[in-house]
Each structure stands twice: as structure tokens, then as C-alpha cells.
Amino acid sequence: MIEANKDKVLLAELKHGDREAFEALYDRHQRRVFSIAVNFFGGDSERASDVLQQVFLKLFRGSVEFRGDAEFSTWLYRVTVNACIDERRKLSRFFGLGEYFGLTDKRTRQDDRFQQRQVSEQVQRAIATLKPKYRLPVVLKYTEGLSYQQIADVLEISIGTVSSRMNRGHALLAKKLGHLRSDPDRY
């Protein structure tokens, strides 16, 4: 609750032209915005950086307004998702998720890291094939750790729809990645 209040105070200061408030908001939320965008665009950090700039430029210019109906972070996720969708429309093509997992534990041996990377790439490719309506809830759940309620708020859908899309996404992924379960040495 304290964090949410801090965001509201910073937003109020930003409305009065306080650049330090903007910098503080950017510092507090830029990693999450970038994370959503980079996962949305299949690991394309250049495209994610563009979305990051667009989102915070809109915030700075006041072209998007936080009304306080939800938590600031939930609202910012929604703005980010919309910016990603808009950017994808501009490009007129479908993107996968690309680099989804960072499996680089220094304590594991090189062979293990290579094997983990192969599994990670297969999972990334499978997630990238999901339709956006299934992919977005999966990304928000597993990369951002959002609850079903928060995902519903971000995507402006019901919790039942989130649950249905997550179940469908999981089923599609299980079908595409079933071969990984049959090979216990893959983990």
C-alpha cells in the first residue's frame, strides 16, 4: 500500500512539472514495462525499448491519464500492453516471445547450461506460437508474477476469461512440449 501511495504522490508531482518525480516513476517501473514488451516482442530488445520510450513519453506528456480506478502498476501494465499491440499493428506481423527464460546458473556445468538453453528455446518457441490472447496471460503470470485478478485488470477481461485462457494456453503448451516430459534427462 505504501508503494501505491508513493506512485500517486509522484504522479501528482509530475502533473505539476516535477521532472524528478518523472525520473522516480521511470526508475521504479521501467524494468517491468521493458520486461512485458521484450517478452511480447520475442526478445527484440530494440522494439521493447521503443515501447518503453513510448509508454513513458505518454506518461510525461500527460497523453494518458491515471484516474486511480486501479493500482498504478496495473494501469501501467495496461498502457504497456496497449502500446505493444499498437506497435505490432504498425509492423503488421506476428511476433513470438523469443528469449523467455534466463537459465544461466553459474554453478551448473557447461553441458547442463547448454541442455537448459535447448529446453528454454523449445519452450520459447512453443509460447511464441500461442495466439496473443493466450500468450499475454501466460507472460503476465510467469514473467511478472501477476495474480489472475491483476491479469484480468490489465487485459480488461473477467477472471473467468483469464482462467480459461490460461488453461487453454497450458493445454496447448503441454501438447507442443509433451516430448520434454518423456525425456527425464532433459531437465
MDAnalysis code that builds the backbone (N, CA, C; Angstrom):
import MDAnalysis as mda
import numpy as np

u = mda.Universe.empty(561, n_residues=187, atom_resindex=np.repeat(np.arange(187), 3), trajectory=True)
u.add_TopologyAttr("name", ["N", "CA", "C"] * 187)
u.add_TopologyAttr("resid", np.arange(1, 188))
u.add_TopologyAttr("resname", ["MET", "ILE", "GLU", "ALA", "ASN", "LYS", "ASP", "LYS", "VAL", "LEU", "LEU", "ALA", "GLU", "LEU", "LYS", "HIS", "GLY", "ASP", "ARG", "GLU", "ALA", "PHE", "GLU", "ALA", "LEU", "TYR", "ASP", "ARG", "HIS", "GLN", "ARG", "ARG", "VAL", "PHE", "SER", "ILE", "ALA", "VAL", "ASN", "PHE", "PHE", "GLY", "GLY", "ASP", "SER", "GLU", "ARG", "ALA", "SER", "ASP", "VAL", "LEU", "GLN", "GLN", "VAL", "PHE", "LEU", "LYS", "LEU", "PHE", "ARG", "GLY", "SER", "VAL", "GLU", "PHE", "ARG", "GLY", "ASP", "ALA", "GLU", "PHE", "SER", "THR", "TRP", "LEU", "TYR", "ARG", "VAL", "THR", "VAL", "ASN", "ALA", "CYS", "ILE", "ASP", "GLU", "ARG", "ARG", "LYS", "LEU", "SER", "ARG", "PHE", "PHE", "GLY", "LEU", "GLY", "GLU", "TYR", "PHE", "GLY", "LEU", "THR", "ASP", "LYS", "ARG", "THR", "ARG", "GLN", "ASP", "ASP", "ARG", "PHE", "GLN", "GLN", "ARG", "GLN", "VAL", "SER", "GLU", "GLN", "VAL", "GLN", "ARG", "ALA", "ILE", "ALA", "THR", "LEU", "LYS", "PRO", "LYS", "TYR", "ARG", "LEU", "PRO", "VAL", "VAL", "LEU", "LYS", "TYR", "THR", "GLU", "GLY", "LEU", "SER", "TYR", "GLN", "GLN", "ILE", "ALA", "ASP", "VAL", "LEU", "GLU", "ILE", "SER", "ILE", "GLY", "THR", "VAL", "SER", "SER", "ARG", "MET", "ASN", "ARG", "GLY", "HIS", "ALA", "LEU", "LEU", "ALA", "LYS", "LYS", "LEU", "GLY", "HIS", "LEU", "ARG", "SER", "ASP", "PRO", "ASP", "ARG", "TYR"])
u.atoms.positions = np.array([
    [0.826, -1.186, 0.000],
    [0.000, 0.000, 0.000],
    [0.873, 1.253, 0.000],
    [1.986, 1.210, 0.711],
    [2.886, 2.356, 0.773],
    [3.437, 2.658, -0.613],
    [3.784, 1.601, -1.372],
    [4.321, 1.783, -2.715],
    [3.283, 2.441, -3.621],
    [2.022, 2.008, -3.513],
    [0.954, 2.589, -4.338],
    [0.775, 4.069, -4.006],
    [0.858, 4.402, -2.726],
    [0.735, 5.807, -2.332],
    [1.905, 6.626, -2.868],
    [3.088, 6.038, -2.870],
    [4.257, 6.745, -3.392],
    [4.074, 7.064, -4.871],
    [3.520, 6.096, -5.622],
    [3.256, 6.330, -7.043],
    [2.262, 7.479, -7.226],
    [1.222, 7.509, -6.418],
    [0.222, 8.577, -6.530],
    [0.825, 9.941, -6.225],
    [1.692, 9.992, -5.220],
    [2.364, 11.249, -4.880],
    [3.258, 11.681, -6.039],
    [4.012, 10.738, -6.592],
    [4.897, 11.056, -7.713],
    [4.097, 11.528, -8.933],
    [2.962, 10.901, -9.183],
    [2.111, 11.318, -10.302],
    [1.598, 12.739, -10.105],
    [1.187, 13.042, -8.881],
    [0.710, 14.401, -8.582],
    [1.824, 15.417, -8.802],
    [3.033, 15.073, -8.377],
    [4.170, 15.965, -8.576],
    [4.503, 16.113, -10.060],
    [4.368, 15.022, -10.814],
    [4.623, 15.051, -12.247],
    [3.643, 15.995, -12.952],
    [2.395, 15.968, -12.535],
    [1.384, 16.855, -13.141],
    [1.749, 18.322, -12.955],
    [2.517, 18.609, -11.921],
    [2.966, 19.980, -11.666],
    [4.337, 20.254, -12.283],
    [4.778, 19.356, -13.173],
    [6.002, 19.586, -13.920],
    [7.290, 19.148, -13.250],
    [7.209, 18.355, -12.196],
    [8.395, 17.910, -11.466],
    [9.093, 16.783, -12.238],
    [10.223, 17.106, -12.851],
    [10.973, 16.115, -13.631],
    [11.575, 15.024, -12.743],
    [11.921, 15.364, -11.521],
    [12.463, 14.353, -10.608],
    [11.407, 13.305, -10.283],
    [10.155, 13.718, -10.206],
    [9.066, 12.771, -9.969],
    [8.957, 11.811, -11.151],
    [9.093, 12.356, -12.366],
    [9.060, 11.513, -13.554],
    [10.213, 10.505, -13.529],
    [11.397, 10.985, -13.202],
    [12.562, 10.102, -13.129],
    [12.361, 9.012, -12.089],
    [11.754, 9.366, -10.973],
    [11.496, 8.380, -9.921],
    [10.497, 7.326, -10.404],
    [9.439, 7.761, -11.087],
    [8.465, 6.806, -11.636],
    [9.136, 5.903, -12.670],
    [9.957, 6.500, -13.512],
    [10.675, 5.723, -14.520],
    [11.567, 4.682, -13.847],
    [12.332, 5.101, -12.863],
    [13.229, 4.178, -12.165],
    [12.459, 3.042, -11.492],
    [11.297, 3.354, -10.952],
    [10.502, 2.360, -10.231],
    [9.847, 1.332, -11.157],
    [9.517, 1.738, -12.392],
    [8.677, 0.874, -13.230],
    [9.266, 0.496, -14.581],
    [10.386, 1.053, -14.974],
    [10.894, 0.798, -16.320],
    [11.253, -0.661, -16.561],
    [11.737, -1.357, -15.572],
    [12.109, -2.770, -15.779],
    [10.884, -3.629, -16.092],
    [9.793, -3.369, -15.384],
    [8.579, -4.156, -15.627],
    [7.992, -3.849, -17.003],
    [7.955, -2.587, -17.369],
    [7.446, -2.209, -18.689],
    [8.311, -2.871, -19.766],
    [9.614, -2.778, -19.623],
    [10.528, -3.374, -20.593],
    [10.340, -4.887, -20.646],
    [10.199, -5.524, -19.495],
    [10.030, -6.975, -19.430],
    [8.791, -7.423, -20.195],
    [7.688, -6.741, -19.991],
    [6.468, -7.098, -20.714],
    [6.692, -6.921, -22.214],
    [7.274, -5.797, -22.593],
    [7.478, -5.505, -24.012],
    [8.461, -6.482, -24.655],
    [9.561, -6.780, -23.983],
    [10.558, -7.676, -24.583],
    [9.983, -9.080, -24.739],
    [9.159, -9.508, -23.798],
    [8.515, -10.816, -23.944],
    [7.451, -10.791, -25.020],
    [6.738, -9.702, -25.119],
    [5.714, -9.566, -26.157],
    [6.348, -9.632, -27.544],
    [7.533, -9.037, -27.693],
    [8.192, -8.952, -28.991],
    [9.294, -9.996, -29.176],
    [9.172, -11.110, -28.508],
    [10.052, -12.238, -28.767],
    [11.513, -11.980, -28.506],
    [11.817, -11.209, -27.481],
    [13.203, -10.948, -27.134],
    [13.819, -9.805, -27.913],
    [13.030, -9.127, -28.723],
    [13.525, -7.995, -29.517],
    [13.667, -6.785, -28.595],
    [14.870, -6.619, -28.052],
    [15.078, -5.546, -27.076],
    [14.990, -4.161, -27.708],
    [15.285, -4.063, -28.982],
    [15.167, -2.767, -29.659],
    [13.697, -2.340, -29.727],
    [12.840, -3.266, -30.112],
    [11.400, -2.978, -30.183],
    [10.857, -2.702, -28.777],
    [11.323, -3.478, -27.793],
    [10.885, -3.274, -26.411],
    [11.325, -1.904, -25.904],
    [12.518, -1.479, -26.268],
    [12.995, -0.148, -25.877],
    [12.133, 0.946, -26.495],
    [11.702, 0.725, -27.724],
    [10.806, 1.692, -28.367],
    [9.492, 1.809, -27.592],
    [8.935, 0.667, -27.207],
    [7.682, 0.678, -26.450],
    [7.896, 1.338, -25.087],
    [8.993, 1.026, -24.440],
    [9.325, 1.638, -23.154],
    [9.329, 3.164, -23.281],
    [9.986, 3.651, -24.314],
    [10.038, 5.099, -24.529],
    [8.649, 5.661, -24.809],
    [7.869, 4.963, -25.611],
    [6.522, 5.428, -25.932],
    [5.659, 5.530, -24.683],
    [5.709, 4.504, -23.843],
    [4.886, 4.474, -22.639],
    [5.248, 5.636, -21.714],
    [6.538, 5.817, -21.470],
    [6.931, 6.875, -20.538],
    [6.828, 8.269, -21.159],
    [6.928, 8.359, -22.464],
    [6.701, 9.644, -23.125],
    [5.232, 10.051, -22.990],
    [4.337, 9.079, -23.170],
    [2.906, 9.347, -22.979],
    [2.640, 9.800, -21.548],
    [3.268, 9.132, -20.608],
    [3.102, 9.486, -19.199],
    [3.628, 10.898, -18.938],
    [4.796, 11.203, -19.466],
    [5.420, 12.510, -19.257],
    [4.581, 13.628, -19.873],
    [4.088, 13.398, -21.082],
    [3.298, 14.415, -21.779],
    [1.870, 14.526, -21.247],
    [1.469, 13.524, -20.467],
    [0.106, 13.531, -19.954],
    [-0.916, 13.076, -20.976],
    [-0.461, 12.394, -22.036],
    [-1.398, 11.936, -23.057],
    [-2.151, 10.676, -22.632],
    [-1.734, 10.060, -21.548],
    [-2.501, 9.006, -20.882],
    [-2.686, 9.466, -19.447],
    [-3.875, 9.254, -18.932],
    [-4.169, 9.771, -17.594],
    [-4.545, 8.653, -16.642],
    [-3.893, 8.630, -15.518],
    [-4.202, 7.672, -14.458],
    [-5.329, 8.258, -13.619],
    [-6.474, 7.565, -13.625],
    [-7.642, 8.058, -12.887],
    [-7.743, 7.512, -11.476],
    [-6.941, 6.512, -11.168],
    [-6.973, 5.954, -9.825],
    [-7.994, 4.856, -9.630],
    [-8.580, 4.347, -10.722],
    [-9.569, 3.267, -10.621],
    [-8.929, 1.944, -10.214],
    [-7.645, 1.805, -10.484],
    [-6.893, 0.588, -10.152],
    [-5.555, 1.035, -9.577],
    [-4.720, 0.071, -9.212],
    [-3.372, 0.428, -8.771],
    [-2.613, 0.991, -9.955],
    [-1.665, 1.878, -9.693],
    [-0.879, 2.478, -10.764],
    [-0.170, 1.413, -11.584],
    [0.409, 0.410, -10.920],
    [1.157, -0.621, -11.655],
    [0.236, -1.392, -12.597],
    [-0.982, -1.690, -12.177],
    [-1.944, -2.392, -13.032],
    [-2.288, -1.530, -14.240],
    [-2.531, -0.248, -13.986],
    [-2.825, 0.685, -15.072],
    [-1.646, 0.777, -16.032],
    [-0.434, 0.831, -15.511],
    [0.754, 0.935, -16.348],
    [0.950, -0.328, -17.189],
    [0.643, -1.507, -16.639],
    [0.693, -2.743, -17.417],
    [-0.278, -2.642, -18.598],
    [-1.479, -2.107, -18.327],
    [-2.488, -1.976, -19.377],
    [-1.988, -1.040, -20.486],
    [-1.413, 0.080, -20.091],
    [-0.857, 1.026, -21.066],
    [0.249, 0.341, -21.873],
    [1.070, -0.447, -21.212],
    [2.170, -1.150, -21.883],
    [1.638, -2.180, -22.870],
    [0.679, -2.970, -22.448],
    [0.086, -3.975, -23.342],
    [-0.525, -3.282, -24.559],
    [-1.242, -2.192, -24.338],
    [-1.830, -1.457, -25.467],
    [-0.745, -0.923, -26.405],
    [0.340, -0.411, -25.836],
    [1.443, 0.101, -26.662],
    [2.075, -1.030, -27.473],
    [2.208, -2.199, -26.873],
    [2.748, -3.355, -27.601],
    [1.828, -3.751, -28.749],
    [0.544, -3.798, -28.484],
    [-0.426, -4.157, -29.525],
    [-0.395, -3.127, -30.648],
    [-0.340, -1.861, -30.286],
    [-0.265, -0.801, -31.300],
    [0.998, -0.933, -32.139],
    [2.118, -1.201, -31.480],
    [3.387, -1.346, -32.192],
    [3.330, -2.544, -33.143],
    [2.751, -3.634, -32.676],
    [2.631, -4.818, -33.531],
    [1.760, -4.518, -34.740],
    [0.679, -3.772, -34.528],
    [-0.182, -3.399, -35.657],
    [0.591, -2.583, -36.681],
    [1.436, -1.682, -36.183],
    [2.241, -0.862, -37.090],
    [3.139, -1.734, -37.959],
    [3.648, -2.775, -37.369],
    [4.591, -3.641, -38.082],
    [3.889, -4.689, -38.947],
    [2.594, -4.889, -38.692],
    [1.767, -5.821, -39.481],
    [2.341, -7.229, -39.548],
    [2.852, -7.703, -38.444],
    [3.306, -9.084, -38.426],
    [3.227, -9.642, -37.016],
    [3.296, -10.946, -36.920],
    [3.171, -11.643, -35.649],
    [4.548, -11.881, -35.053],
    [4.654, -11.635, -33.759],
    [5.911, -11.846, -33.060],
    [5.780, -12.984, -32.062],
    [6.870, -13.697, -31.842],
    [6.934, -14.702, -30.796],
    [7.495, -14.104, -29.530],
    [7.830, -14.936, -28.593],
    [8.346, -14.435, -27.317],
    [9.864, -14.413, -27.257],
    [10.528, -15.176, -28.088],
    [11.992, -15.129, -28.082],
    [12.589, -15.539, -26.752],
    [13.510, -14.738, -26.260],
    [14.212, -15.053, -25.022],
    [13.259, -14.944, -23.833],
    [12.728, -16.067, -23.388],
    [11.722, -16.078, -22.324],
    [12.334, -16.414, -20.969],
    [13.282, -17.322, -20.956],
    [13.905, -17.722, -19.705],
    [15.392, -17.383, -19.717],
    [15.931, -17.046, -18.583],
    [17.364, -16.801, -18.456],
    [17.997, -17.895, -17.622],
    [18.206, -19.026, -18.216],
    [18.729, -20.166, -17.473],
    [20.252, -20.186, -17.530],
    [20.886, -19.382, -16.701],
    [22.349, -19.315, -16.703],
    [22.864, -19.359, -15.271],
    [22.656, -20.459, -14.614],
    [23.154, -20.647, -13.258],
    [24.650, -20.952, -13.339],
    [25.477, -20.102, -12.751],
    [26.941, -20.249, -12.849],
    [27.447, -21.524, -12.195],
    [26.637, -22.093, -11.288],
    [27.093, -23.296, -10.589],
    [26.901, -24.552, -11.417],
    [26.098, -24.472, -12.455],
    [25.895, -25.673, -13.274],
    [27.031, -25.810, -14.264],
    [27.235, -27.007, -14.689],
    [28.285, -27.241, -15.670],
    [27.847, -26.746, -17.032],
    [28.794, -26.560, -17.920],
    [28.501, -26.046, -19.249],
    [27.518, -26.947, -19.998],
    [27.648, -28.264, -19.868],
    [26.728, -29.182, -20.528],
    [25.301, -28.970, -20.042],
    [25.161, -28.792, -18.728],
    [23.837, -28.570, -18.151],
    [23.241, -27.264, -18.667],
    [24.062, -26.234, -18.743],
    [23.569, -24.941, -19.245],
    [23.136, -25.064, -20.697],
    [23.906, -25.798, -21.484],
    [23.557, -25.991, -22.883],
    [22.222, -26.720, -22.996],
    [22.061, -27.759, -22.203],
    [20.828, -28.532, -22.222],
    [19.647, -27.673, -21.747],
    [19.853, -26.895, -20.692],
    [18.806, -25.999, -20.207],
    [18.433, -24.977, -21.283],
    [19.439, -24.469, -21.974],
    [19.195, -23.482, -23.029],
    [18.366, -24.100, -24.153],
    [18.656, -25.354, -24.495],
    [17.884, -26.027, -25.539],
    [16.418, -26.166, -25.122],
    [16.192, -26.579, -23.882],
    [14.819, -26.710, -23.379],
    [14.148, -25.338, -23.366],
    [14.873, -24.341, -22.883],
    [14.336, -22.986, -22.837],
    [13.923, -22.510, -24.218],
    [14.757, -22.761, -25.211],
    [14.442, -22.337, -26.574],
    [13.201, -23.047, -27.101],
    [13.046, -24.321, -26.760],
    [11.856, -25.051, -27.188],
    [10.601, -24.472, -26.530],
    [10.714, -24.139, -25.244],
    [9.591, -23.537, -24.531],
    [9.270, -22.169, -25.139],
    [10.294, -21.389, -25.408],
    [10.095, -20.068, -26.015],
    [9.385, -20.178, -27.359],
    [9.842, -21.104, -28.176],
    [9.218, -21.282, -29.489],
    [7.759, -21.705, -29.340],
    [7.498, -22.578, -28.394],
    [6.116, -23.033, -28.182],
    [5.236, -21.868, -27.713],
    [5.735, -21.072, -26.787],
    [4.967, -19.928, -26.305],
    [4.742, -18.922, -27.441],
    [5.747, -18.755, -28.267],
    [5.646, -17.810, -29.384],
    [4.563, -18.203, -30.377],
    [4.223, -19.489, -30.437],
    [3.190, -19.927, -31.383],
    [1.777, -19.712, -30.855],
    [1.657, -19.410, -29.563],
    [0.329, -19.174, -29.000],
    [-0.266, -17.891, -29.556],
    [-1.561, -17.879, -29.736],
    [-2.242, -16.647, -30.120],
    [-2.046, -15.636, -28.991],
    [-1.993, -14.348, -29.316],
    [-1.766, -13.332, -28.273],
    [-2.747, -13.420, -27.094],
    [-3.979, -13.815, -27.356],
    [-4.947, -13.878, -26.253],
    [-4.578, -14.956, -25.233],
    [-3.809, -15.964, -25.638],
    [-3.310, -16.972, -24.705],
    [-1.907, -16.617, -24.217],
    [-1.121, -16.036, -25.096],
    [0.266, -15.705, -24.768],
    [0.363, -14.625, -23.691],
    [-0.418, -13.551, -23.814],
    [-0.319, -12.447, -22.854],
    [-0.592, -12.875, -21.415],
    [-1.659, -13.629, -21.151],
    [-1.842, -14.070, -19.760],
    [-0.677, -14.928, -19.251],
    [-0.140, -15.785, -20.105],
    [0.996, -16.625, -19.711],
    [2.202, -15.748, -19.369],
    [2.488, -14.768, -20.216],
    [3.624, -13.871, -19.966],
    [3.417, -13.087, -18.673],
    [2.226, -12.522, -18.494],
    [1.966, -11.721, -17.293],
    [2.028, -12.574, -16.022],
    [1.588, -13.817, -16.116],
    [1.620, -14.706, -14.950],
    [3.043, -15.142, -14.612],
    [3.780, -15.611, -15.607],
    [5.060, -16.244, -15.323],
    [6.268, -15.322, -15.394],
    [6.183, -14.212, -16.089],
    [7.319, -13.290, -16.080],
    [7.119, -12.156, -15.097],
    [5.874, -11.746, -14.903],
    [5.590, -10.632, -13.996],
    [5.013, -11.084, -12.667],
    [4.599, -12.335, -12.573],
    [4.076, -12.862, -11.320],
    [2.732, -12.267, -10.914],
    [1.948, -11.834, -11.891],
    [0.657, -11.238, -11.577],
    [-0.354, -12.308, -11.189],
    [-1.280, -11.931, -10.338],
    [-2.382, -12.815, -9.975],
    [-3.405, -12.812, -11.109],
    [-4.347, -13.748, -11.059],
    [-5.388, -13.782, -12.080],
    [-6.199, -12.482, -12.058],
    [-6.451, -11.954, -10.873],
    [-7.205, -10.697, -10.774],
    [-6.431, -9.557, -11.433],
    [-5.141, -9.486, -11.184],
    [-4.332, -8.432, -11.793],
    [-4.276, -8.591, -13.314],
    [-4.163, -9.823, -13.779],
    [-4.158, -10.068, -15.224],
    [-5.495, -9.624, -15.818],
    [-6.583, -9.953, -15.127],
    [-7.910, -9.538, -15.593],
    [-7.994, -8.017, -15.687],
    [-7.455, -7.338, -14.695],
    [-7.471, -5.871, -14.706],
    [-6.631, -5.315, -15.847],
    [-5.454, -5.880, -16.051],
    [-4.555, -5.400, -17.097],
    [-5.162, -5.620, -18.481],
    [-5.716, -6.794, -18.707],
    [-6.247, -7.131, -20.023],
    [-7.707, -6.724, -20.193],
    [-8.298, -6.208, -19.129],
    [-9.695, -5.773, -19.140],
    [-10.630, -6.899, -19.567],
    [-10.448, -8.051, -18.912],
    [-11.300, -9.216, -19.114],
    [-11.663, -9.768, -17.740],
    [-12.599, -10.690, -17.691],
    [-13.010, -11.262, -16.408],
    [-11.984, -12.283, -15.916],
    [-12.044, -12.579, -14.614],
    [-11.159, -13.602, -14.043],
    [-11.450, -14.953, -14.694],
    [-12.712, -15.225, -14.972],
    [-13.081, -16.468, -15.637],
    [-12.425, -16.595, -17.007],
    [-12.371, -15.488, -17.722],
    [-11.724, -15.489, -19.033],
    [-10.220, -15.701, -18.884],
    [-9.624, -15.077, -17.860],
    [-8.194, -15.298, -17.601],
    [-7.952, -16.772, -17.331],
    [-8.754, -17.341, -16.461],
    [-8.605, -18.754, -16.108],
    [-8.761, -19.643, -17.335],
    [-9.758, -19.348, -18.141],
    [-9.995, -20.126, -19.356],
    [-8.820, -20.015, -20.321],
    [-8.310, -18.798, -20.508],
    [-7.188, -18.601, -21.436],
    [-5.909, -19.232, -20.904],
    [-5.699, -19.174, -19.586],
    [-4.524, -19.827, -19.001],
    [-4.626, -21.346, -19.184],
    [-5.809, -21.904, -18.909],
    [-5.989, -23.348, -19.076],
    [-5.766, -23.755, -20.523],
    [-6.310, -22.985, -21.446],
    [-6.138, -23.293, -22.864],
    [-4.667, -23.150, -23.264],
    [-4.016, -22.085, -22.777],
    [-2.596, -21.889, -23.056],
    [-1.753, -23.023, -22.517],
    [-2.046, -23.440, -21.283],
    [-1.310, -24.562, -20.687],
    [-1.520, -25.839, -21.497],
    [-2.767, -26.086, -21.912],
    [-3.063, -27.298, -22.687],
    [-2.316, -27.284, -24.019],
    [-2.314, -26.142, -24.689],
    [-1.594, -26.040, -25.962],
    [-0.095, -26.241, -25.767],
    [0.441, -25.646, -24.693],
    [1.871, -25.817, -24.412],
    [2.200, -27.260, -24.048],
    [1.342, -27.901, -23.268],
    [1.572, -29.297, -22.893],
    [1.602, -30.187, -24.128],
    [0.714, -29.893, -25.065],
    [0.668, -30.672, -26.307],
    [1.944, -30.464, -27.127],
    [2.377, -29.220, -27.222],
    [3.564, -28.900, -28.020],
    [4.858, -29.364, -27.351],
    [4.849, -29.436, -26.020],
    [6.077, -29.751, -25.278],
    [6.024, -31.109, -24.598],
    [5.064, -31.922, -24.950],
    [4.910, -33.240, -24.334],
    [6.151, -34.097, -24.438],
    [6.900, -33.925, -25.510],
    [8.116, -34.712, -25.703],
    [9.161, -34.427, -24.620],
    [9.101, -33.276, -23.989],
    [10.065, -32.964, -22.926],
    [9.794, -33.779, -21.662],
    [8.545, -34.097, -21.426],
    [8.191, -34.899, -20.251],
    [8.681, -36.326, -20.373],
    [8.712, -36.838, -21.582],
    [9.111, -38.227, -21.772],
    [10.624, -38.423, -21.709],
    [11.370, -37.331, -21.649],
    [12.834, -37.413, -21.595],
    [13.320, -36.786, -20.285],
    [13.407, -37.584, -19.196],
    [13.784, -37.033, -17.895],
    [15.180, -36.448, -17.854],
    [16.047, -36.840, -18.792],
    [17.408, -36.275, -18.804],
    [17.414, -34.847, -19.350],
    [16.289, -34.365, -19.862],
    [16.226, -33.028, -20.444],
    [16.185, -31.958, -19.345],
    [15.944, -32.326, -18.110],
    [15.812, -31.328, -17.038],
    [17.063, -31.234, -16.287],
])
